[in-house]
Amino acid sequence: MIGLRFLFSSKVPIPAMLTIVLAVSACVGQPPRLEAPRQVTVSTLNRINSHPCTATIASALDAYRVPPVSIRDFFYTQRLSGEGRLVGYTAWMHLTDQPGSLVVDVDRSCQFEQAYTRGGANLPGVYRALF
């Protein structure tokens, strides 16, 4: 709250503040536009762990330029609401050349939600979670 009070009481013009906010938010990164997945990516993932959402996960991997041969293991967990209803799935992957995990969240209809890394994994264009 103090930060907001400082911003609004400062002598920085509103258009300049908006420019700063937009520039910072652009650095966070937009999720890539998902295209139809490459067959090699789908085949690799299905060989490791077949699931109804595999095509979406494969599309995300292709969009982030993650080579399918770098997937060491791959599994899903369910995300449930507080009432126990299924809200989506989380795909967890360990990569052969990275520590930690690449994580991709999809909703219960297998629509892409987000991708991030954990535990020291670092991929260009993918958000690194701090937890």
Secondary structure, 3 states (H helix, E strand, C coil): CHHHHHHHHCCCCHHHHHHHHHHHHHHHCCCCCCCCCCHHHHHHHHHHCCCCCHHHHHHHHHHCCCCHHHEEEEEEEEEECCCCCEEEEEEEEEECCCCCEEEEEEECCCCEEEEEEECCCCCCCCEECCC
